[in-house]
């Protein structure tokens, strides 16, 4: 899989980058072949590989420095390496022009090489790391000074003495200076490669140690080596450095395309921290060697004793350093365990919300493609209430295992909490994201076994593809919006986030706030749609319908604010207001019209109200406060409410036992209507309007069959059948012939204000036929 180099519209980063590596490797092979077959005076050709390999190295560094997927500090690092490669390429060209096998190093070669070494040191020092205190900077300066002095002394007293007779002091000094720079570069590179966490790929850093190693070895052999070894390092040092740069750039590119959490091989080791002590030891050896040549026996004993004391001090410091290293390793282990506990879910072992946001944020910061898939197990609360919390936890664990098994390379599942799971998808293509989402939803298709039970689950999922400039919180929030859109569209589905959905959520939140104020300020009112006896034409009852007259928007449709009330939880206080207002109005009608008033008023009840523990007591209190009895109210519920869970079923059973009549609204549209009639204490069946539409012309035989079946069921079960949505006399006639006794609809009466509905009760009976 490839990944984009930029967020949008840019070429994709491909898994190539081998061309510079091949060029540099072949340049080194050519030098090696030349060393094997060269003639006595053919020195020029041996230096040709240097410019070629370093030019390839500069090109490779320049290419990786242009990849905007890399963090800014990493791109700056590779740009400095590109400049260093250019300086070293200049060095190689000068060496080619001056091709020789002389002892030491020319100043013309040394100057561009020193510039290259300084740029390399600056590149490694510029990498981000722990913030140093003043004491930390002082220790770093002292360590650097110690290593520089020690390496200079070694070159001066050891390497210089091995130089062939007649070698100029300047040529030796210049080579020694470059060698000391190589030692310092080796220390800087080593510390960067041994860092526990480095922004640059660890393998690339380790490969780059080839440069300073060949520099130190080459300068030492330029001074003290024989003709063959001196020539070999002279012609191979720069080509090997160029090849190392090419390989390091290729490893950085490969790590970007196929990221893997590989710790540095040197992580946690203190090898490079020992270099100052190694320098002190080497200098001590030099002091003993030089001093012993010009001192008496007693003086030598004093010097040796002082050096032994210094050695003991060094040994003591080494022991302290080891103890500190062991303690630090233990602290790091504990810290890693604490981070694991803080960033993982205790039940499933998956990353938790915090860890998921961190991983998503890291991917977005690196400009890598990313998408968030949010999965919510549908109706899990009902399942958990039925099987118990312990079995529910087992079920969630199995869900996590299914998701983990179905995830492919690069996809990371997480549990956000409760029955919400998320998967980090390494894609930015909508089709790929939806294909991955459907594949993971299919993981829930097979039944789950919990104890002796087999449970069939399904989930609703939302996908959000990260866009330019979006943060992890925003992407996850977009996925959450899409997931709720999937639930609203019927559950067990997948929805991809679109920007309009965010505006819908904003509008929803604003309307919820305004609806809350409307309940407090009394902006809501009830209309009453009469229910007629289709045989006698008399007014039989009425259904209370809530309406909202917004002070600025005007009339707000119930289809707009009822879903907002249900999703925000405002349906509970709204439903309580409707229940009390309808009962108070019926009490006023009964007081004013006596026997002419309707016996009962129908009130719609939402599932959220039925879940409330005190709903039965609330109904009883309203009836008591208004002076009504349980026969004066009919509560209308939907089929989805009835199957919501044991708590809702207990509430409905308690209402039935109290004498409150229950109506099954929109009957015939659900999937379990017939089975509900056996388990649900229903008194009234209300045929949905969709079966009444077109029933008069008889063209739709399916509607006729359903409507007739519902009438027969009601008759056999001794239930009241009410047809909704009647809009013509022909529909009245057909429904009455089928056996329907009651009906409501615009043909007979639209929803009316309380006064107009009361006028129907006071007037002579209105006939519907």
PALOPA-654409 format. One record per residue: x, y, z of N, C-alpha, C in turn. Coordinates in steps of 0.05 Angstrom, whole numbers, plus 5000, padded with zeros to 4 digits. Last residue first. Layout:
! PALOPA-654409
XYZXYZXYZ;...
END
This chain:
! PALOPA-654409
359051865169358151735144355351835138;360152095215362452065196361551935171;356352595248356552335235358952335215;356552855311357452895284357752625271;351453005357353452815347354052855318;350953705371349753455365351753265354;356153985415354253985393352853715390;359753885455357354025462355254005441;364053645428362653495449360053625456;365454045394364453805382362953635403;367554405431365054475417363854235404;372354165445370154175464367554245451;375154295399374654005404372353985425;375454835405373954725382373354435386;378554875453375854995451374254875429;383454615441381654505461378854615459;384354575368384954695394382854595415;385053955331383554195338384554315365;387053595274387653655302386453935309;381153505231383953555236384453595266;376253015218377053255234380053265236;375152685174373152735195373852985211;379652725142377052735130374952795150;384052655174383452925166380652945153;382352165225383752265201382752535193;380351555255381051835257382551915232;375751055280377651165261378151455266;372550425297373450695303375550785283;371049935277369050085291369850375295;372149525222373349735239371049905251;370249155186369849105214371049305233;370149245133372149045143371748985172;366449655129365749385119367649165129;369650065148367349975164366449705155;373350105107374250025134371849925151;369950285065371450035063372349935091;367950775086366150555079367650285078;372651065092370951015115369150775109;374451095040376050945059374450885084;370451415018370751145008372450975028;371251895043368951745050369151455041;378152005063375952005044373651845054;382351945099382252195083379952205063;385051695159382851675140382451945126;389151585196389751715171387551695150;387850945228388951215227389151325199;382950555260384450615235385350905235;382850135315382550415306384150455281;379949635352381449695328380849975319;380249335415379149555400380949615376;379748615423381148875425379749085409;378648065423376948255437378448515444;381247735389382547785415381047985432;377847755345378247495359379447535386;378248295331375648185338376047925354;383648365319382448525341379848405350;383948005276385547955300384248105324;380748275239379948015249381347945274;383648745231380948765241380048495252;388348525209388548665234385748695247;386348315161387448135181387548275208;384948775133382848585140383848405162;390049015126387949155141385748965150;392648615095393648685122391448815138;389448615049389748365064390648435093;389949135030387349035037387548785055;395349135018394349315039391549215048;395448754976396948715001395948885023;392548974935391348744950392848684975;391349564913393549434928392449214945;386449714892388649634874390849484888;382249914921382649624921384849524903;380750424930380550334903381150034900;381450464987378850494975378650384947;386750445002385050215008382350224994;390150874997389550714973387850474978;392050835064392350975039391850785016;392050465104389550585098389650725071;397150315113395350105103392650215096;399550775132400550665107398750445096;397250875182396251025159397150905133;396350275221398050495211396850615186;391350155269392450085242393850325231;392050045334391650275316393050215289;388849675383390649655360390049895341;388449665453387649795428389749745407;390649365494387649405494386749515467;395848915512394849125495391749125497;400648695543397948735553396448965538;404448255503404048535511401148575520;404847735486406347805509405648085520;401447685441401347485462402647575488;402648115409399848095419399547885441;407748025392407348225413404548195425;407347675350408447575375407947765398;405348035311403747815321404747705347;409648415303407048495313405448265325;415048465291414248255310411448305320;416548875259417348615250416248395268;411749425245414049295258414549015247;407049585222409549675209412049545221;402749415252403149295225405749375212;400850005285400949715284401149615255;401450525306402750455281402850145277;401050335376400850525354402350425330;397250005419399649955403399450115378;395150265482394650235453397250195439;392550095545394950135528394150085499;389250365603389150225577391550295560;390450255671390850435648390850275622;390249915713387749975699388050165676;394649725737393349955750390750035736;396149335702395049245728393649475742;398349675663395949515657394549425683;402749875691400650065682398049905676;405649405698404749555722402449745714;406949285644405249095660404149235685;410149715632407649685618405749495633;414449615666412949865669410249835656;416349125647415249135674413649385678;418049295596415849095598414649095626;422249625610419949735597417549555599;425749245632424749465649422249595637;426948885591425248795613424149025630;426449235527427749105549425849035572;423849385480426349525488427849385510;419149235457421349035457423949155466;415949685461415249445476417549255478;418250055426418350105455417849855471;417049845377419849845385420049905415;411449935375412449665377415349655386;409550505416410250375391411350095396;403750695454406550625452407050495425;399151105487399950985461402950945460;394651045539397451105532398150955507;388851335557389851125540392751205532;384751505612387151545597387951295582;380551375645380351625630382851685613;381250945676379650905652379551155634;383751135722385450995702383950945676;380651775733381251495739382851375717;381852455757381152255737381651975747;383652885787381152765794380152565773;388653085780386553195762383853075768;391752815818391653105819389353215802;391152275801390152365827389752665828;393652285751390852215753389652305779;398852425768397352605750394352545752;400151985800400052245812398452435795;400251565762398351555784397951825797;404551745730401851725719399751715741;408651705768408051965756405251955744;408851165779408051345800407251615789;410851005729408150915738407151095760;415951255728413851335709411051245718;420551185758418251295771415951365753;424550995723423650825745421050925757;424051055653424351195678423051025701;422650785608425050685622425350825649;418451065588417850805600420250695615;421051505568419351545591418751275605;423651285524425251395546423651445571;419451145491420750935505422551045528;413751595499416251505486417651295504;406851605489408951575509411451465494;401051985474403351835464405651835485;394551925498397152065501399451885491;387652005490390051855483392452025485;382652055539384352195521386852025515;375851835550378751815554380151975532;370451995541371151845565374151845571;368552665523369752405516370552265542;362452965548365352965543366352675537;357252905562357852945534360852945527;356952875616356852625602357452655572;360253485623359153255637359253005620;362453945605360453815588359253565600;365754145647364054325631361854185617;368453715670367053895688365054075672;370453495624368553335639366953515659;374053895609371853825592369653675607;377653885653376054125648373654065630;379753375647378253435672376553685668;382353435599380053255600378353305625;386353795615384353885596381853705596;389253475650387853725661385753815641;391153105614389353015635387853255647;394353425581392153285569390153195591;398253605619396553805605394053665593;400653125635399253285654397353475640;402852945585401152775600399452945620;406153385569403853305552401853145569;409953375611408253615607405753535591;412352885602410952935627409053175625;414552965552412352765555410852805581;418453345566416353415546413953225549;421753055601420153285611417953365592;423152645560422052585586420552815598;425252885515422652755512421452685539;430353045524428153235531425453115528;434152715504433052645530430852835539;435952795454437252955475436252885502;432852455423435752415423437052565446;427652645431428352375438431352335441;427953175413427353125441428052845449;429053085359431053225375430553175405;424352835343426852685343429052815360;420853295353420553045369423052875367;422153705316423053735344422653485361;420553525264423153645268424053635298;415453325268417453155255420253265258;412653765287413453555306415453365294;414954395260413654135256414553935277;413655015286415754815282414454535281;411355645267410655365273412955185267;416456125282413656065277413155775283;421456295295421156115272418256075264;420256625340421656735317421256555292;417256335378416856625376418156745351;414155725355416655865362416256175359;409755315376409655575362412055735371;408854645371410754845381410455095363;404554125395405354315375407054535387;402453465408403853695417404653865393;396053175414398453205396399753475403;391752695440393252945445395752955428;385952445410388852395414390252665418;379452255435381252445420384152375428;373051935423375452015440377152205425;368151945395368751725415371051805434;362752245366365452295376366052095398;358951835321359251995345362252025352;357751495280358651765273359151935297;356550965286354551165295355251455287;361050735259358350625255356250845262;365750965274365150955245362350855240;366751425322365551165319364551145290;372951795319370051755316369251465315;377252215352376951935344373951885343;380252855340377952685349378252405337;386253105363384952995339382752805348;388053695393386753435398385353345373;394154025412391754005395390653725399;397654395461396554135452394154185434;403854765459400954745463400054475452;409555125482408354895471405254895476;411655545509411155595481409755355468;413055595564410255535557409655595527;418155635582416755885577413855835568;419955095587419855275610418055515606;419554915535418054775555417754955580;423055275510420155275502418455135523;427955135530426855395538423855405532;428354645504428454655533427154915543;428354825451426154665460426054655491;433255085449430855245446428455095455;436654645455436754865474434255035473;435254355409434854235436434854455457;436854695369433954655372433454525400;442354665377441054925380438054885384;443254125366443854235392442454505397;441454105312440153945333440654055360;445154445288442354515288440754365309;449654135297449554405308446654495310;448253685267448653655296448553925310;448053905216445653785228445853765258;453354035210451454255212448754155224;455353525206456253695228454253925232;453053355159452253225184453053395208;455753615119453053705125452053595152;460553315112460553575127457753675135;459552625127459552845107459353105122;461751975143461352255151461452445127;458251395123460751555122460151845128;455250875157454851135146457551275146;452350235160454850385160454350645145;447849875204448649985178451250145182;444549745248445749535232446649635205;439450285245441450105258442549895238;436250665220435250395223437150195236;438251165219437251055194436350775196;440351255269437851385262436651285236;445150975265443050885284440351005277;447751305228447151025221445050915240;448251765258446651775233445851495225;451751585296448951645304447151675280;456151545262455051305275452251355284;457152075248456351885227455151635239;458752265298456452375285455352185264;463351955305461151925324458552035312;466552165265465751875264463451825282;467252675286465852645261464852355257;470252555332467552675335465952645309;474952375308473252185323470452295328;476552855285476052625268474252425282;477253175330475253255310474553015292;481352925357478752955370476553015350;485552975320484552715327481752735339;484353535274485653395296484353135302;485153755206483453645227485153505248;488353905164488054095186486353985209;484953535116487153705121486553895144;481252985145481653185125483953375134;480152305155481452545164481952735141;473752035150476452045138477652315145;469651665190470551945184473351935174;464051245196466851275186467351575181;460150865241460651115226463551145219;455550335251458250435248458250695233;452049885292451950115275454650245274;451549165293452549415302452049635282;448748575322449348745299450149015310;448647895346449048185350449248315322;445847355376446347475350446447775353;448046855421446847125417447747235390;446846285456447946385431446446645425;448446045521446746195503448346265478;451345825561449645635546448045785524;456546275554455446065571453845865554;455646555496456246645523454946445542;457446595430456646405451457546505478;454746965376456646945398455546745419;453846845305452846855333455146835353;456647295256456347025267455447045296;457247855251454947725239454447445251;461348165267459248125286456947955276;464448205222465648055244463548005266;461948555190461348275186462448095207;464549025205461748975215460948685211;469248955177469348935206466548905218;467449015124468748775132468748735162;465449535126463549315122464849045129;470349815134468149825153466149605151;473049695087474149605112471949605134;469649955051470149665048471249545074;470250475068467650345071467850045068;475650565055474750585083472150445087;475750495000477250315017476350325045;472350924986471550654979473050454996;475351385005472651315016471851025010;482051355024480251325001477451245012;485651355063484251605059482351595035;487850905116486950965088485751245087;488650585163490850735150490150795121;483950645215484450545188486550715174;482650465279484250655264484950525237;476450335306478650215291480050445275;472750265367473850435345476050275331;466750135403469350055394470150235370;462350145456463350295434466250215428;459849975502459649795478460649945453;464450255546461850135543461849945519;469750525506468250515531465450395526;473050455464472850725474471350735501;477850005445475250025459475050295472;480749905380480750015407477950005419;484949645327482449665341482849785369;488349865272488749845301485949865315;491349665212488849735226489149675256;496249455195495949745196493349845210;493648865169496049015176495549315174;486648795188488948735172491348905181;481948525234483548755225485948655209;479548065252478848155225480448395216;481648015303482247805284481647895255;479448465329482348435326483148225305;473948345327475048575312478048555308;473847885360472947865332474148105315;475548095408477147895395476347875366;471348455420474048555416475848355401;467148075426467048275405469848385399;469047825472468947675447468647865423;468348245508471048135503471047975477;462848305507464548525498467348425492;461447815531460647875504462348095492;463547875582464547655565463847715536;460248285599463048335596464348125579;455348015601455648245582458548305578;456147665642455947555615456247775594;456148065682458547895678458447765651;451048325678453548475672455948285667;445747965644447248035667449948165660;442147865603444047645610445747715634;438948335604437748075602439647855612;442148775604440148755625439048475626;444948675557446448665582444448635606;440948745519442248485521443548455548;439749285527437649085531438848805535;444749495514443649535541441449335547;445349385460447049235479445949265508;443049575413441349455434442949295455;448849505374446049585376444649425398;455149725388453549485388450649565393;458450165346456850145370455049905368;464550375320462450165319461150155346;468050805278466750785305464450585303;473950915247471450755245470450715273;477751415219476751305244474051165239;483551445178480551455180479851325206;489151725145487851605168484851645167;495551815115492651785112491451635136;500152255149499451995137496451965134;502452695173501252725147500752465133;504052655225505952555205504852575176;499452815251501852995252503952915231;496352355242495652605229497952805229;498951995274498751945245498052195230;498352225324501052185313500952135283;492752195329494152455328496952435316;492051645333490851795311492152065307;494751555381495651425356494551565331;491651865416494551915413495551805386;486651635412486951915403489851985399;487851135433486951155406487251435395;489151265486491251155468490451175439;484151445504486451625505488651525485;480850995497480251235482482751415481;485450425496483050565504482750825488;487449825462487950105469485250235477;485149205493485449385470486349665479;483748905537486648935530487149105506;478548865555479248745529482248745523;478649105607477048865601478048715577;482049555609482449335627480949085621;485149845554482549785566482949535584;490850285561489450045550486949995566;493650695584492850725556491550475544;495050565635493550815631492450835603;497950095628495450085643493750335638;502250295598500550095587497850075601;504450665634503350765609501450555596;506150295672504150495680502850605654;510050025642507749875652505450065660;513650435632512350305609509850155619;515250545684513850755669512350625645;517850065697515450145712513850355697;522050105660520149875659517549945673;524450575677523350565650521350335648;526350415727524350625725522950625698;530050025711527649945727525450155725;533650355685532350145670529850055684;535450665727533950785705532450585689;538150275756535850405768534150535746;542150145719540249935728537750065740;544750645716543550525692541450315699;546550715768544550905757543150785732;550150295770547850295788545650485777;553850465730552350215727549850205745;555650935754554250955729552650705723;558150725798555850895802554250925777;562250445771560350295788557850465792;564950885749563750685731561650515746;566751135794564751275777563351085759;570450755811568150825828565950965812;574050765769572550525774570050575791;575951295776574551225751572850975755;578451215825576251415823574551355798;582250845811580150765830577750965829;585251165776583850935766581650835784;587351535812585551625791583951395779;590551165841588351305855586251415834;594051035800592350825812589950955827;596451525792594851415771593051195781;599251565840597151765833595351665811;602651125834600651125855598451325850;605651285790603951055787601851045809;608151725813606451765790604551535787;611051475854609151675861607151715838;614351135823612451015842610251215849;617451495796615551335780613451205799;620351705836618451875823616451715807;623451255849621551355869619451535856;626351185800624550985810622551085830;626251795760627551595777625451395787;624351915692624051945720625651725735;623651875636625352085646625252125676;619951475622622551495608624551685620;615251535648617151335658619851345644;612351905618613651985643615751785652;610251615574612151845570613751905595;607151215598609151145578611251365575;603751505632605651305643607851245624;601051815594602651945615604651745626;598551415563600551575551602351715572;595051205602597051035590599251195577;591851655609593451555631595651375621;589251675559591151895567592951805590;586151215564588251235543590251445549;582851375607584551135609586851145589;580251805585581951845609583851615612;577451555544579351755537581251805560;574151235574576051105556578251305548;571051635598572851465615574851315598;568451845553570252015568572151855586;565551365536567751465520569551665536;561151185563563751095573566051215558;556751335535557351485560560051415571;556550965496557751215489558151395513;554050545526556650505514558050775508;549450465556551150695563553850685550;543050305530545850235536547350495541;537950455515538350385543541250325550;538550225450536950375469537550275497;541150015408542850115429541250245451;537149895373538749675384540449755407;530950225384533750235376535350005388;524949865372526650025389529550015378;520049895325522549755333524349945349;514349885303515249975329517749825337;514250095236514349865255515549975281;511450295174512350365201512250115219;512750315114511950085131512950125159;514050835099511950685084510950445100;517950985135515651155131513351005118;521750585129520450615155517950785153;523350705077522050455082520550465109;525951205086523551185068522050935073;530051045119528151235129525551225112;532750695084531550585109529550785120;534551075046532650865038531350745062;538051375077535651505066533651295057;541850965088540351095110537851225100;543850875036542450665050540750775073;546151375025544051275008542451055022;550051405066547951605065545651505048;553250975053551850975079549551175078;555451145004553550915005551950905030;558651565024556351625006554351395005;562251265054560551465067558151535050;564650975014563150835035561351025050;567251384985565051224973563451074993;570951565027568751735018566551585003;574251095035572851235057570451395047;576950884990574450754999572950925019;581751144980579851134958577151014967;584251125030584051375016581851364995;584350585043582550755058582151025044;588150425004585550295005583550475020;592750735015591350774990588450654991;594150515065593550795062591950855037;595149985053592850045070592050335068;599650055018597249915009594849995026;603550355048602550455022599950325014;601650345118603550295095602150375069;599650885164599350635149601450595127;599851365191601551155201601350895184;596651745162599051825177600951595181;592551475139593951675123596551755136;590651185182592351045163593751235144;587851595209590051455223591851315203;584051725169586151925177588451795192;581151235167582551335144584751535151;578851185218580750985209582451085186;575751655219577751615239579851415229;572451555173574051805175576351765195;569851085184571751085162573551335163;566851285228568751065232570751055209;563551685205565751765224567751535229;560451325168561951565160564151635180;557750925197559950845178561651085171;553551135223556051125238558451035221;549251075189550751315186553351325203;546850615209548350595184550150835180;544350825253546550635257548150605232;540451145229542551265246544951075250;537250765204538650965188540951095204;535150485248536950345229538550545212;531950885271534350785285536250645267;529451455237529551165239532151065251;528552025280529751905255529851605259;526852115330524952175308525952065282;527851625380529051815361527051865339;528551395443526551465424527751685406;533451265468531251075469529051135449;539551345430537251475444534851285444;543551145400542951005425540651135440;544151505358543251235352542451075377;546151955386543551965372542451695367;551051755404549051835423546251855411;553551665354553051445372550951515393;554052185334552351985320551651755338;557652385372555052515368553152315355;562052045366560752065392557952175389;563452145313562651875321561151875347;564952685316562552605301561552325309;569652615346567352765357564752705343;572652325308572052205334569652355347;572952705266571552445262570752315288;576153085291573353155283571752905278;580852785294579452875318576552945313;581852755238581252505254579852575280;582953275225580553145213579852895229;587753315255585353485261582853375250;590952945229590152895256587753065264;591553195179590152935180589252875209;594353645196591753675183590253415185;598953405217597253555234594453585222;601353165171600452995193598453145211;602253625141600553415130599553235151;605753905176603154015169601253805158;610353575178608753615202605953725195;611453115124611353385135609553395159;615452535128612752645126612652915139;620452335139620252535118617452645114;618551675156620551895157620252075133;611651515168614251475154616051715156;608851505234608951615207611651565194;608751365286608751145266608851245238;608351825314610851675316611151455296;603051975305605252125292607851975292;600351605337600151585308602351735294;602151765391602251485380602351485350;602052305402604152145414604351865402;597752515370600352645372602552465381;593352175375594452225348597352335351;592852215430593451955418594551995391;591652765436594052655448594852385435;586652775409588952925399591552825410;583652445443584152355415586452515403;583752775489584852505490585552405462;581253235472583953245481585252975480;576053025458577753165438580653175446;574352815506574752635484576552765463;574053285538575753065546576352875522;570353595509573153695512575053465519;565753285515566853335488569753425490;565253295571565653045557566853085530;564353855578566653725590567253455577;559553915550561954065541564453925552;556153585580556553525551559153665541;556253845630557353575627557953505598;553754325614556554325624557754055622;548654145601550354265580553254265589;547053975652547253785631548953885608;547054455680548954255688549254045666;542754705653545454825651547554615659;538954155623539454375642542154485638;535853985561538153975580538154215598;530253605542531253875547533553855568;531253045498530453155525531753425529;530953255428531453065450530653185476;531453335358530053395383530653175403;537653465325535453285329534153345356;542153775322539653905318537253725321;546453425325545853585349543153725346;546353235273545653055294545053205320;547753705244545253555238544453385261;552653855266550354025270547753885264;555653415246555353455275552953635281;555253535191554153285202553753305232;557854025189555054005181553653755192;562953855204561554045221558554045214;564253525160564053405187562453595206;564353905119562353685118562053555145;568654215136565954335133563754125133;572553825131571953925158569254065157;572653775075571953545092571153635120;574354265056571554185051570753945068;579754215083577854435088574954355081;582653765064581653775092579553985096;584353855012582353645017581053675045;587754275021585654305001583454095004;591554075056589654265066587354305047;592553365050592853635040590753815052;594952905098592653015083593253305075;599452325101598152565112595852655093;603252095044602652075073601352345082;600252004979602152114997601252085026;598151814932598151634955600151734975;593552204892596252114900595951924924;589852664856590152374861593052304867;587553164855590253134867590952844871;582553044834584353224819587253184829;580452734876580752614849582752784832;580253094917582052864920582552734893;576453434896579153534900581153304902;572053074897573053184871575853294874;571552984951572252754934573252854907;570153494969572653374979573553144960;565153524944567253714936569953604944;562653134974563053084945565153274934;562553385023564253155020564753084991;558853785010561553855018563453625015;554353454999555453624977558353704984;553553225048554353055026555453215003;551853675076554353545084555353365061;547053765051549153965048551853845056;544353295067544753355038546953555034;544153365122545853145111546253185081;540653795123543453835132545253615122;536153515105537153735089540053795097;535353155147536253055121537153275102;533853525188536153345191537153245164;529153745167531453915171534053755174;525853285170526453395144528953585146;525653235226526953025210527653125182;522953705242525753665251527153445234;517753625215519553835207522453795216;516152935200516053165217518253375208;514352705134516152705156515852955173;511052835093509952665113511752655138;513853125056512553275077511153105098;519953005031517552855038516152995061;524853225022522453365009519853225017;528652905043528153155057525753305046;529152505006527652445031527052695046;531952784965529352664960527852614986;536852914990535053134980532253024975;538952415000538252585023536352805014;539852254947538052094964537152264988;543552644930540952624916538952474934;547852534964546552804965543852794952;549052014946548252064973546852324976;550652114893548251944898547251984926;555252404906553052534891550452374894;558152004931557152224947555052384932;559151654888557651554911556551784928;562151994854559651864845557951784869;566652174883564652364874561952234866;568951624893568151814914566052014904;570651354846568251264860567151464881;575451574830573051644815570451564830;580151424854578651634867576051714853;582251044820581350954846579651164860;584251304776581651164773580551084801;589251504795587051684788584351544789;593251124798591951204823589351364817;597150724770594350804763592850874788;602050514776601850814778598950904772;601349954776603150084795602650384798;594449784766597249784759598849944780;589249404798590549654790593449604782;586049004814587248964788588949204780;584049124865585048854860586748834834;582349644863584449574881585649304876;578149584826580549724818582849664836;574449314858575549174835578149314825;573449734894574649484904575849324880;571150114859573650174873575049924883;566549824844568549904824571149974837;563849794892564849544880566949614859;562650344899564450204918565649944907;559150404855561550564857563650444876;555150054870556749984846559350154846;553150344913554250074918556149994894;551250804888553350824908554750554912;547150584855549450734843551750744862;543850344892545150174872547550324860;542050794920543550584934545050414914;539251084880541751194892543350984906;535050684871536950764850539450894862;531450594912533750414910535750504890;526650864916528950974930531450804928;520250604930522650584914525050684929;514850594947516850434961519350404944;512451274940512650984933515050854946;507951754955510551654962510651354957;504052074904504351884926507251794930;503552784893504252514885504552334909;497753144918500553114915501152824906;492353214931493353304905496253274901;493253275001491453264978492853354953;497553215036494853155045492953125021;503052875005501753105016498853035023;504252354994506452525004505252785015;500351795014500752045000502952215012;502651115006501451335022502051595009;501150444985502550694984501150905000;501749765000500050005000501850255000;
END
